[in-house]
Amino acid sequence: MIKRRAQDAELSPEVCCHAFRATGITAYLGNGGTIDNARPSLPMNPRTTKLYDRRNDQISLGEIERIIL
């Protein structure tokens, strides 16, 4: 279903359910949620859930401003 909807929206064909899962978990954790509370919504153990936590992948405006062209 994800692939079909992504194609309908003209998104990259590489979009998959894992991207949405990572986005959802990252947003939840970024808003104060915990790994333990995120896990019941997904059939995973805590270590697997942590793999979807992308908070450290986010770049701050300060980091972008360090780029000198």
PQR file with spaces between the fields and no chain letter, atoms N, CA, C, O and H, PARSE charges and radii, in Angstrom:
ATOM       1  N    MET     1       0.818   -1.187    0.000 -0.4000 1.5000
ATOM       2  CA   MET     1       0.000    0.000    0.000 -0.0000 2.0000
ATOM       3  C    MET     1       0.870    1.262    0.000  0.5500 1.7000
ATOM       4  O    MET     1       0.565    2.219   -0.713 -0.5500 1.4000
ATOM       5  N    ILE     2       1.926    1.275    0.774 -0.4000 1.5000
ATOM       6  CA   ILE     2       2.805    2.446    0.858 -0.0000 2.0000
ATOM       7  C    ILE     2       3.414    2.748   -0.504  0.5500 1.7000
ATOM       8  O    ILE     2       3.411    3.897   -0.945 -0.5500 1.4000
ATOM       9  H    ILE     2       2.174    0.498    1.353  0.4000 1.0000
ATOM      10  N    LYS     3       3.928    1.740   -1.163 -0.4000 1.5000
ATOM      11  CA   LYS     3       4.546    1.945   -2.479 -0.0000 2.0000
ATOM      12  C    LYS     3       3.543    2.533   -3.467  0.5500 1.7000
ATOM      13  O    LYS     3       3.878    3.440   -4.228 -0.5500 1.4000
ATOM      14  H    LYS     3       3.931    0.806   -0.805  0.4000 1.0000
ATOM      15  N    ARG     4       2.327    2.024   -3.457 -0.4000 1.5000
ATOM      16  CA   ARG     4       1.299    2.506   -4.383 -0.0000 2.0000
ATOM      17  C    ARG     4       0.935    3.956   -4.076  0.5500 1.7000
ATOM      18  O    ARG     4       0.818    4.776   -4.987 -0.5500 1.4000
ATOM      19  H    ARG     4       2.054    1.287   -2.838  0.4000 1.0000
ATOM      20  N    ARG     5       0.759    4.268   -2.808 -0.4000 1.5000
ATOM      21  CA   ARG     5       0.421    5.653   -2.429 -0.0000 2.0000
ATOM      22  C    ARG     5       1.575    6.601   -2.736  0.5500 1.7000
ATOM      23  O    ARG     5       1.346    7.728   -3.174 -0.5500 1.4000
ATOM      24  H    ARG     5       0.855    3.602   -2.068  0.4000 1.0000
ATOM      25  N    ALA     6       2.804    6.161   -2.511 -0.4000 1.5000
ATOM      26  CA   ALA     6       3.971    6.991   -2.826 -0.0000 2.0000
ATOM      27  C    ALA     6       4.034    7.272   -4.327  0.5500 1.7000
ATOM      28  O    ALA     6       4.341    8.388   -4.747 -0.5500 1.4000
ATOM      29  H    ALA     6       2.989    5.246   -2.155  0.4000 1.0000
ATOM      30  N    GLN     7       3.742    6.257   -5.120 -0.4000 1.5000
ATOM      31  CA   GLN     7       3.746    6.435   -6.578 -0.0000 2.0000
ATOM      32  C    GLN     7       2.646    7.420   -6.984  0.5500 1.7000
ATOM      33  O    GLN     7       2.871    8.283   -7.833 -0.5500 1.4000
ATOM      34  H    GLN     7       3.493    5.351   -4.779  0.4000 1.0000
ATOM      35  N    ASP     8       1.458    7.293   -6.381 -0.4000 1.5000
ATOM      36  CA   ASP     8       0.359    8.213   -6.686 -0.0000 2.0000
ATOM      37  C    ASP     8       0.725    9.656   -6.342  0.5500 1.7000
ATOM      38  O    ASP     8       0.302   10.590   -7.022 -0.5500 1.4000
ATOM      39  H    ASP     8       1.276    6.591   -5.692  0.4000 1.0000
ATOM      40  N    ALA     9       1.515    9.830   -5.281 -0.4000 1.5000
ATOM      41  CA   ALA     9       1.928   11.160   -4.843 -0.0000 2.0000
ATOM      42  C    ALA     9       3.206   11.629   -5.522  0.5500 1.7000
ATOM      43  O    ALA     9       3.734   12.695   -5.206 -0.5500 1.4000
ATOM      44  H    ALA     9       1.859    9.071   -4.728  0.4000 1.0000
ATOM      45  N    GLU    10       3.701   10.819   -6.461 -0.4000 1.5000
ATOM      46  CA   GLU    10       4.928   11.114   -7.207 -0.0000 2.0000
ATOM      47  C    GLU    10       6.138   11.268   -6.295  0.5500 1.7000
ATOM      48  O    GLU    10       7.003   12.112   -6.530 -0.5500 1.4000
ATOM      49  H    GLU    10       3.272    9.953   -6.718  0.4000 1.0000
ATOM      50  N    LEU    11       6.189   10.438   -5.244 -0.4000 1.5000
ATOM      51  CA   LEU    11       7.340   10.391   -4.351 -0.0000 2.0000
ATOM      52  C    LEU    11       8.333    9.377   -4.887  0.5500 1.7000
ATOM      53  O    LEU    11       8.026    8.624   -5.811 -0.5500 1.4000
ATOM      54  H    LEU    11       5.486    9.753   -5.053  0.4000 1.0000
ATOM      55  N    SER    12       9.508    9.358   -4.314 -0.4000 1.5000
ATOM      56  CA   SER    12      10.548    8.419   -4.727 -0.0000 2.0000
ATOM      57  C    SER    12      10.043    6.980   -4.612  0.5500 1.7000
ATOM      58  O    SER    12       9.347    6.643   -3.654 -0.5500 1.4000
ATOM      59  H    SER    12       9.758    9.970   -3.563  0.4000 1.0000
ATOM      60  N    PRO    13      10.385    6.147   -5.564 -0.5600 1.5000
ATOM      61  CA   PRO    13       9.974    4.737   -5.481  0.2800 2.0000
ATOM      62  C    PRO    13      10.659    3.995   -4.338  0.5500 1.7000
ATOM      63  O    PRO    13      10.289    2.864   -4.022 -0.5500 1.4000
ATOM      64  N    GLU    14      11.655    4.625   -3.719 -0.4000 1.5000
ATOM      65  CA   GLU    14      12.363    4.002   -2.602 -0.0000 2.0000
ATOM      66  C    GLU    14      11.631    4.189   -1.270  0.5500 1.7000
ATOM      67  O    GLU    14      12.052    3.638   -0.253 -0.5500 1.4000
ATOM      68  H    GLU    14      11.955    5.544   -3.976  0.4000 1.0000
ATOM      69  N    VAL    15      10.542    4.961   -1.267 -0.4000 1.5000
ATOM      70  CA   VAL    15       9.765    5.168   -0.046 -0.0000 2.0000
ATOM      71  C    VAL    15       9.187    3.835    0.396  0.5500 1.7000
ATOM      72  O    VAL    15       8.668    3.070   -0.416 -0.5500 1.4000
ATOM      73  H    VAL    15      10.200    5.410   -2.093  0.4000 1.0000
ATOM      74  N    CYS    16       9.281    3.565    1.699 -0.4000 1.5000
ATOM      75  CA   CYS    16       8.728    2.313    2.223 -0.0000 2.0000
ATOM      76  C    CYS    16       8.134    2.556    3.612  0.5500 1.7000
ATOM      77  O    CYS    16       8.252    3.649    4.165 -0.5500 1.4000
ATOM      78  H    CYS    16       9.703    4.186    2.359  0.4000 1.0000
ATOM      79  N    CYS    17       7.510    1.549    4.154 -0.4000 1.5000
ATOM      80  CA   CYS    17       6.859    1.690    5.456 -0.0000 2.0000
ATOM      81  C    CYS    17       7.863    2.051    6.548  0.5500 1.7000
ATOM      82  O    CYS    17       7.494    2.686    7.536 -0.5500 1.4000
ATOM      83  H    CYS    17       7.414    0.661    3.705  0.4000 1.0000
ATOM      84  N    HIS    18       9.119    1.659    6.387 -0.4000 1.5000
ATOM      85  CA   HIS    18      10.124    1.954    7.403 -0.0000 2.0000
ATOM      86  C    HIS    18      10.379    3.455    7.525  0.5500 1.7000
ATOM      87  O    HIS    18      10.650    3.950    8.619 -0.5500 1.4000
ATOM      88  H    HIS    18       9.419    1.144    5.584  0.4000 1.0000
ATOM      89  N    ALA    19      10.296    4.175    6.420 -0.4000 1.5000
ATOM      90  CA   ALA    19      10.473    5.628    6.459 -0.0000 2.0000
ATOM      91  C    ALA    19       9.370    6.276    7.285  0.5500 1.7000
ATOM      92  O    ALA    19       9.632    7.182    8.076 -0.5500 1.4000
ATOM      93  H    ALA    19      10.077    3.773    5.531  0.4000 1.0000
ATOM      94  N    PHE    20       8.136    5.812    7.100 -0.4000 1.5000
ATOM      95  CA   PHE    20       7.022    6.356    7.868 -0.0000 2.0000
ATOM      96  C    PHE    20       7.114    5.957    9.338  0.5500 1.7000
ATOM      97  O    PHE    20       6.805    6.753   10.225 -0.5500 1.4000
ATOM      98  H    PHE    20       7.924    5.076    6.457  0.4000 1.0000
ATOM      99  N    ARG    21       7.536    4.731    9.587 -0.4000 1.5000
ATOM     100  CA   ARG    21       7.697    4.268   10.967 -0.0000 2.0000
ATOM     101  C    ARG    21       8.769    5.099   11.670  0.5500 1.7000
ATOM     102  O    ARG    21       8.575    5.523   12.810 -0.5500 1.4000
ATOM     103  H    ARG    21       7.786    4.084    8.866  0.4000 1.0000
ATOM     104  N    ALA    22       9.895    5.332   11.000 -0.4000 1.5000
ATOM     105  CA   ALA    22      10.977    6.130   11.585 -0.0000 2.0000
ATOM     106  C    ALA    22      10.518    7.563   11.835  0.5500 1.7000
ATOM     107  O    ALA    22      10.840    8.146   12.871 -0.5500 1.4000
ATOM     108  H    ALA    22      10.053    4.987   10.075  0.4000 1.0000
ATOM     109  N    THR    23       9.770    8.132   10.897 -0.4000 1.5000
ATOM     110  CA   THR    23       9.266    9.501   11.069 -0.0000 2.0000
ATOM     111  C    THR    23       8.325    9.578   12.261  0.5500 1.7000
ATOM     112  O    THR    23       8.420   10.502   13.068 -0.5500 1.4000
ATOM     113  H    THR    23       9.508    7.659   10.056  0.4000 1.0000
ATOM     114  N    GLY    24       7.428    8.624   12.376 -0.4000 1.5000
ATOM     115  CA   GLY    24       6.472    8.620   13.480 -0.0000 2.0000
ATOM     116  C    GLY    24       7.142    8.455   14.829  0.5500 1.7000
ATOM     117  O    GLY    24       6.826    9.179   15.774 -0.5500 1.4000
ATOM     118  H    GLY    24       7.351    7.873   11.720  0.4000 1.0000
ATOM     119  N    ILE    25       8.065    7.507   14.930 -0.4000 1.5000
ATOM     120  CA   ILE    25       8.762    7.278   16.195 -0.0000 2.0000
ATOM     121  C    ILE    25       9.621    8.474   16.550  0.5500 1.7000
ATOM     122  O    ILE    25       9.656    8.886   17.709 -0.5500 1.4000
ATOM     123  H    ILE    25       8.322    6.919   14.163  0.4000 1.0000
ATOM     124  N    THR    26      10.320    9.042   15.567 -0.4000 1.5000
ATOM     125  CA   THR    26      11.164   10.206   15.824 -0.0000 2.0000
ATOM     126  C    THR    26      10.329   11.385   16.315  0.5500 1.7000
ATOM     127  O    THR    26      10.720   12.060   17.267 -0.5500 1.4000
ATOM     128  H    THR    26      10.292    8.707   14.625  0.4000 1.0000
ATOM     129  N    ALA    27       9.195   11.641   15.685 -0.4000 1.5000
ATOM     130  CA   ALA    27       8.326   12.740   16.111 -0.0000 2.0000
ATOM     131  C    ALA    27       7.803   12.487   17.520  0.5500 1.7000
ATOM     132  O    ALA    27       7.777   13.401   18.344 -0.5500 1.4000
ATOM     133  H    ALA    27       8.877   11.093   14.912  0.4000 1.0000
ATOM     134  N    TYR    28       7.389   11.266   17.798 -0.4000 1.5000
ATOM     135  CA   TYR    28       6.877   10.917   19.122 -0.0000 2.0000
ATOM     136  C    TYR    28       7.944   11.136   20.190  0.5500 1.7000
ATOM     137  O    TYR    28       7.670   11.755   21.218 -0.5500 1.4000
ATOM     138  H    TYR    28       7.409   10.524   17.128  0.4000 1.0000
ATOM     139  N    LEU    29       9.149   10.637   19.959 -0.4000 1.5000
ATOM     140  CA   LEU    29      10.229   10.791   20.926 -0.0000 2.0000
ATOM     141  C    LEU    29      10.656   12.251   21.055  0.5500 1.7000
ATOM     142  O    LEU    29      10.978   12.709   22.151 -0.5500 1.4000
ATOM     143  H    LEU    29       9.371   10.134   19.124  0.4000 1.0000
ATOM     144  N    GLY    30      10.658   12.975   19.951 -0.4000 1.5000
ATOM     145  CA   GLY    30      11.028   14.395   19.977 -0.0000 2.0000
ATOM     146  C    GLY    30      10.039   15.244   20.752  0.5500 1.7000
ATOM     147  O    GLY    30      10.381   16.331   21.219 -0.5500 1.4000
ATOM     148  H    GLY    30      10.396   12.603   19.061  0.4000 1.0000
ATOM     149  N    ASN    31       8.813   14.755   20.891 -0.4000 1.5000
ATOM     150  CA   ASN    31       7.788   15.477   21.647 -0.0000 2.0000
ATOM     151  C    ASN    31       7.653   14.964   23.068  0.5500 1.7000
ATOM     152  O    ASN    31       6.646   15.215   23.730 -0.5500 1.4000
ATOM     153  H    ASN    31       8.536   13.872   20.512  0.4000 1.0000
ATOM     154  N    GLY    32       8.668   14.243   23.541 -0.4000 1.5000
ATOM     155  CA   GLY    32       8.687   13.818   24.933 -0.0000 2.0000
ATOM     156  C    GLY    32       8.263   12.383   25.182  0.5500 1.7000
ATOM     157  O    GLY    32       8.228   11.949   26.334 -0.5500 1.4000
ATOM     158  H    GLY    32       9.486   14.039   23.003  0.4000 1.0000
ATOM     159  N    GLY    33       7.940   11.633   24.138 -0.4000 1.5000
ATOM     160  CA   GLY    33       7.568   10.232   24.316 -0.0000 2.0000
ATOM     161  C    GLY    33       8.775    9.395   24.686  0.5500 1.7000
ATOM     162  O    GLY    33       9.914    9.843   24.556 -0.5500 1.4000
ATOM     163  H    GLY    33       7.968   11.985   23.202  0.4000 1.0000
ATOM     164  N    THR    34       8.528    8.185   25.147 -0.4000 1.5000
ATOM     165  CA   THR    34       9.612    7.291   25.534 -0.0000 2.0000
ATOM     166  C    THR    34       9.602    6.043   24.659  0.5500 1.7000
ATOM     167  O    THR    34       8.576    5.670   24.089 -0.5500 1.4000
ATOM     168  H    THR    34       7.602    7.821   25.253  0.4000 1.0000
ATOM     169  N    ILE    35      10.764    5.408   24.564 -0.4000 1.5000
ATOM     170  CA   ILE    35      10.882    4.164   23.799 -0.0000 2.0000
ATOM     171  C    ILE    35       9.903    3.128   24.342  0.5500 1.7000
ATOM     172  O    ILE    35       9.237    2.436   23.572 -0.5500 1.4000
ATOM     173  H    ILE    35      11.598    5.711   25.026  0.4000 1.0000
ATOM     174  N    ASP    36       9.814    3.021   25.666 -0.4000 1.5000
ATOM     175  CA   ASP    36       8.925    2.020   26.263 -0.0000 2.0000
ATOM     176  C    ASP    36       7.465    2.260   25.900  0.5500 1.7000
ATOM     177  O    ASP    36       6.713    1.305   25.704 -0.5500 1.4000
ATOM     178  H    ASP    36      10.355    3.583   26.291  0.4000 1.0000
ATOM     179  N    ASN    37       7.057    3.507   25.808 -0.4000 1.5000
ATOM     180  CA   ASN    37       5.667    3.801   25.451 -0.0000 2.0000
ATOM     181  C    ASN    37       5.426    3.724   23.948  0.5500 1.7000
ATOM     182  O    ASN    37       4.292    3.505   23.522 -0.5500 1.4000
ATOM     183  H    ASN    37       7.668    4.283   25.967  0.4000 1.0000
ATOM     184  N    ALA    38       6.454    3.898   23.146 -0.4000 1.5000
ATOM     185  CA   ALA    38       6.305    3.798   21.690 -0.0000 2.0000
ATOM     186  C    ALA    38       6.194    2.341   21.265  0.5500 1.7000
ATOM     187  O    ALA    38       5.504    2.019   20.297 -0.5500 1.4000
ATOM     188  H    ALA    38       7.375    4.076   23.492  0.4000 1.0000
ATOM     189  N    ARG    39       6.860    1.486   21.974 -0.4000 1.5000
ATOM     190  CA   ARG    39       6.944    0.085   21.595 -0.0000 2.0000
ATOM     191  C    ARG    39       5.604   -0.650   21.535  0.5500 1.7000
ATOM     192  O    ARG    39       5.424   -1.452   20.618 -0.5500 1.4000
ATOM     193  H    ARG    39       7.420    1.748   22.760  0.4000 1.0000
ATOM     194  N    PRO    40       4.650   -0.433   22.448 -0.5600 1.5000
ATOM     195  CA   PRO    40       3.392   -1.188   22.347  0.2800 2.0000
ATOM     196  C    PRO    40       2.627   -0.974   21.038  0.5500 1.7000
ATOM     197  O    PRO    40       1.831   -1.826   20.641 -0.5500 1.4000
ATOM     198  N    SER    41       2.859    0.139   20.375 -0.4000 1.5000
ATOM     199  CA   SER    41       2.157    0.378   19.113 -0.0000 2.0000
ATOM     200  C    SER    41       2.783   -0.407   17.959  0.5500 1.7000
ATOM     201  O    SER    41       2.211   -0.494   16.873 -0.5500 1.4000
ATOM     202  H    SER    41       3.505    0.830   20.697  0.4000 1.0000
ATOM     203  N    LEU    42       3.947   -0.968   18.204 -0.4000 1.5000
ATOM     204  CA   LEU    42       4.665   -1.714   17.169 -0.0000 2.0000
ATOM     205  C    LEU    42       5.133   -3.050   17.741  0.5500 1.7000
ATOM     206  O    LEU    42       5.578   -3.099   18.888 -0.5500 1.4000
ATOM     207  H    LEU    42       4.412   -0.898   19.087  0.4000 1.0000
ATOM     208  N    PRO    43       5.045   -4.106   16.992 -0.5600 1.5000
ATOM     209  CA   PRO    43       5.477   -5.408   17.506  0.2800 2.0000
ATOM     210  C    PRO    43       6.992   -5.583   17.437  0.5500 1.7000
ATOM     211  O    PRO    43       7.499   -6.398   16.666 -0.5500 1.4000
ATOM     212  N    MET    44       7.712   -4.803   18.259 -0.4000 1.5000
ATOM     213  CA   MET    44       9.172   -4.838   18.237 -0.0000 2.0000
ATOM     214  C    MET    44       9.712   -4.838   19.656  0.5500 1.7000
ATOM     215  O    MET    44       9.022   -4.453   20.600 -0.5500 1.4000
ATOM     216  H    MET    44       7.301   -4.141   18.885  0.4000 1.0000
ATOM     217  N    ASN    45      10.947   -5.271   19.792 -0.4000 1.5000
ATOM     218  CA   ASN    45      11.594   -5.134   21.088 -0.0000 2.0000
ATOM     219  C    ASN    45      12.223   -3.742   21.168  0.5500 1.7000
ATOM     220  O    ASN    45      12.376   -3.085   20.139 -0.5500 1.4000
ATOM     221  H    ASN    45      11.508   -5.583   19.025  0.4000 1.0000
ATOM     222  N    PRO    46      12.589   -3.279   22.359 -0.5600 1.5000
ATOM     223  CA   PRO    46      13.128   -1.911   22.504  0.2800 2.0000
ATOM     224  C    PRO    46      14.351   -1.624   21.641  0.5500 1.7000
ATOM     225  O    PRO    46      14.500   -0.511   21.138 -0.5500 1.4000
ATOM     226  N    ARG    47      15.227   -2.606   21.461 -0.4000 1.5000
ATOM     227  CA   ARG    47      16.415   -2.371   20.625 -0.0000 2.0000
ATOM     228  C    ARG    47      16.032   -2.082   19.184  0.5500 1.7000
ATOM     229  O    ARG    47      16.624   -1.215   18.541 -0.5500 1.4000
ATOM     230  H    ARG    47      15.106   -3.511   21.869  0.4000 1.0000
ATOM     231  N    THR    48      15.052   -2.800   18.680 -0.4000 1.5000
ATOM     232  CA   THR    48      14.592   -2.564   17.312 -0.0000 2.0000
ATOM     233  C    THR    48      13.936   -1.199   17.197  0.5500 1.7000
ATOM     234  O    THR    48      14.154   -0.480   16.222 -0.5500 1.4000
ATOM     235  H    THR    48      14.572   -3.504   19.201  0.4000 1.0000
ATOM     236  N    THR    49      13.131   -0.839   18.195 -0.4000 1.5000
ATOM     237  CA   THR    49      12.467    0.470   18.181 -0.0000 2.0000
ATOM     238  C    THR    49      13.503    1.590   18.153  0.5500 1.7000
ATOM     239  O    THR    49      13.306    2.593   17.466 -0.5500 1.4000
ATOM     240  H    THR    49      12.955   -1.423   18.987  0.4000 1.0000
ATOM     241  N    LYS    50      14.590    1.437   18.880 -0.4000 1.5000
ATOM     242  CA   LYS    50      15.641    2.462   18.912 -0.0000 2.0000
ATOM     243  C    LYS    50      16.270    2.678   17.544  0.5500 1.7000
ATOM     244  O    LYS    50      16.767    3.767   17.256 -0.5500 1.4000
ATOM     245  H    LYS    50      14.750    0.622   19.438  0.4000 1.0000
ATOM     246  N    LEU    51      16.256    1.654   16.700 -0.4000 1.5000
ATOM     247  CA   LEU    51      16.815    1.802   15.346 -0.0000 2.0000
ATOM     248  C    LEU    51      16.035    2.823   14.524  0.5500 1.7000
ATOM     249  O    LEU    51      16.581    3.425   13.599 -0.5500 1.4000
ATOM     250  H    LEU    51      15.852    0.770   16.934  0.4000 1.0000
ATOM     251  N    TYR    52      14.770    3.018   14.856 -0.4000 1.5000
ATOM     252  CA   TYR    52      13.934    3.964   14.118 -0.0000 2.0000
ATOM     253  C    TYR    52      14.006    5.385   14.683  0.5500 1.7000
ATOM     254  O    TYR    52      13.393    6.298   14.128 -0.5500 1.4000
ATOM     255  H    TYR    52      14.326    2.529   15.608  0.4000 1.0000
ATOM     256  N    ASP    53      14.737    5.582   15.763 -0.4000 1.5000
ATOM     257  CA   ASP    53      14.873    6.905   16.373 -0.0000 2.0000
ATOM     258  C    ASP    53      15.870    7.720   15.563  0.5500 1.7000
ATOM     259  O    ASP    53      17.072    7.459   15.612 -0.5500 1.4000
ATOM     260  H    ASP    53      15.234    4.841   16.214  0.4000 1.0000
ATOM     261  N    ARG    54      15.383    8.700   14.824 -0.4000 1.5000
ATOM     262  CA   ARG    54      16.230    9.514   13.946 -0.0000 2.0000
ATOM     263  C    ARG    54      16.503   10.913   14.504  0.5500 1.7000
ATOM     264  O    ARG    54      16.906   11.808   13.762 -0.5500 1.4000
ATOM     265  H    ARG    54      14.407    8.912   14.784  0.4000 1.0000
ATOM     266  N    ARG    55      16.287   11.100   15.801 -0.4000 1.5000
ATOM     267  CA   ARG    55      16.486   12.440   16.363 -0.0000 2.0000
ATOM     268  C    ARG    55      17.910   12.940   16.184  0.5500 1.7000
ATOM     269  O    ARG    55      18.111   14.138   15.984 -0.5500 1.4000
ATOM     270  H    ARG    55      15.959   10.373   16.403  0.4000 1.0000
ATOM     271  N    ASN    56      18.897   12.067   16.250 -0.4000 1.5000
ATOM     272  CA   ASN    56      20.287   12.505   16.084 -0.0000 2.0000
ATOM     273  C    ASN    56      20.636   12.807   14.637  0.5500 1.7000
ATOM     274  O    ASN    56      21.701   13.359   14.357 -0.5500 1.4000
ATOM     275  H    ASN    56      18.733   11.094   16.413  0.4000 1.0000
ATOM     276  N    ASP    57      19.751   12.451   13.718 -0.4000 1.5000
ATOM     277  CA   ASP    57      19.985   12.730   12.293 -0.0000 2.0000
ATOM     278  C    ASP    57      19.539   14.132   11.897  0.5500 1.7000
ATOM     279  O    ASP    57      19.840   14.591   10.795 -0.5500 1.4000
ATOM     280  H    ASP    57      18.886   12.003   13.946  0.4000 1.0000
ATOM     281  N    GLN    58      18.826   14.812   12.786 -0.4000 1.5000
ATOM     282  CA   GLN    58      18.301   16.133   12.456 -0.0000 2.0000
ATOM     283  C    GLN    58      19.407   17.175   12.547  0.5500 1.7000
ATOM     284  O    GLN    58      20.246   17.137   13.447 -0.5500 1.4000
ATOM     285  H    GLN    58      18.581   14.439   13.681  0.4000 1.0000
ATOM     286  N    ILE    59      19.391   18.095   11.608 -0.4000 1.5000
ATOM     287  CA   ILE    59      20.409   19.142   11.543 -0.0000 2.0000
ATOM     288  C    ILE    59      19.790   20.442   12.025  0.5500 1.7000
ATOM     289  O    ILE    59      18.703   20.825   11.593 -0.5500 1.4000
ATOM     290  H    ILE    59      18.709   18.126   10.877  0.4000 1.0000
ATOM     291  N    SER    60      20.491   21.115   12.924 -0.4000 1.5000
ATOM     292  CA   SER    60      19.989   22.378   13.444 -0.0000 2.0000
ATOM     293  C    SER    60      20.355   23.529   12.507  0.5500 1.7000
ATOM     294  O    SER    60      21.243   23.402   11.664 -0.5500 1.4000
ATOM     295  H    SER    60      21.374   20.804   13.275  0.4000 1.0000
ATOM     296  N    LEU    61      19.664   24.637   12.665 -0.4000 1.5000
ATOM     297  CA   LEU    61      19.956   25.819   11.865 -0.0000 2.0000
ATOM     298  C    LEU    61      21.396   26.269   12.103  0.5500 1.7000
ATOM     299  O    LEU    61      22.069   26.716   11.174 -0.5500 1.4000
ATOM     300  H    LEU    61      18.942   24.740   13.349  0.4000 1.0000
ATOM     301  N    GLY    62      21.866   26.154   13.333 -0.4000 1.5000
ATOM     302  CA   GLY    62      23.249   26.526   13.650 -0.0000 2.0000
ATOM     303  C    GLY    62      24.258   25.715   12.846  0.5500 1.7000
ATOM     304  O    GLY    62      25.275   26.246   12.400 -0.5500 1.4000
ATOM     305  H    GLY    62      21.320   25.791   14.088  0.4000 1.0000
ATOM     306  N    GLU    63      23.977   24.434   12.664 -0.4000 1.5000
ATOM     307  CA   GLU    63      24.870   23.591   11.875 -0.0000 2.0000
ATOM     308  C    GLU    63      24.847   23.991   10.407  0.5500 1.7000
ATOM     309  O    GLU    63      25.885   23.986    9.745 -0.5500 1.4000
ATOM     310  H    GLU    63      23.151   24.002   13.027  0.4000 1.0000
ATOM     311  N    ILE    64      23.692   24.331    9.905 -0.4000 1.5000
ATOM     312  CA   ILE    64      23.581   24.766    8.508 -0.0000 2.0000
ATOM     313  C    ILE    64      24.329   26.081    8.299  0.5500 1.7000
ATOM     314  O    ILE    64      24.974   26.278    7.269 -0.5500 1.4000
ATOM     315  H    ILE    64      22.849   24.335   10.443  0.4000 1.0000
ATOM     316  N    GLU    65      24.240   26.969    9.272 -0.4000 1.5000
ATOM     317  CA   GLU    65      24.914   28.264    9.148 -0.0000 2.0000
ATOM     318  C    GLU    65      26.424   28.135    9.197  0.5500 1.7000
ATOM     319  O    GLU    65      27.123   29.082    8.835 -0.5500 1.4000
ATOM     320  H    GLU    65      23.716   26.809   10.108  0.4000 1.0000
ATOM     321  N    ARG    66      26.949   27.015    9.627 -0.4000 1.5000
ATOM     322  CA   ARG    66      28.402   26.795    9.644 -0.0000 2.0000
ATOM     323  C    ARG    66      28.951   26.536    8.243  0.5500 1.7000
ATOM     324  O    ARG    66      30.159   26.626    8.024 -0.5500 1.4000
ATOM     325  H    ARG    66      26.382   26.246    9.921  0.4000 1.0000
ATOM     326  N    ILE    67      28.082   26.220    7.306 -0.4000 1.5000
ATOM     327  CA   ILE    67      28.523   25.937    5.939 -0.0000 2.0000
ATOM     328  C    ILE    67      28.905   27.244    5.254  0.5500 1.7000
ATOM     329  O    ILE    67      28.101   28.172    5.158 -0.5500 1.4000
ATOM     330  H    ILE    67      27.100   26.147    7.483  0.4000 1.0000
ATOM     331  N    ILE    68      30.116   27.295    4.792 -0.4000 1.5000
ATOM     332  CA   ILE    68      30.613   28.495    4.113 -0.0000 2.0000
ATOM     333  C    ILE    68      30.873   28.132    2.653  0.5500 1.7000
ATOM     334  O    ILE    68      31.628   27.210    2.344 -0.5500 1.4000
ATOM     335  H    ILE    68      30.769   26.542    4.871  0.4000 1.0000
ATOM     336  N    LEU    69      30.234   28.878    1.777 -0.4000 1.5000
ATOM     337  CA   LEU    69      30.429   28.623    0.344 -0.0000 2.0000
ATOM     338  C    LEU    69      31.425   29.586   -0.244  0.5500 1.7000
ATOM     339  O    LEU    69      31.716   29.522   -1.438 -0.5500 1.4000
ATOM     340  H    LEU    69      29.621   29.628    2.028  0.4000 1.0000
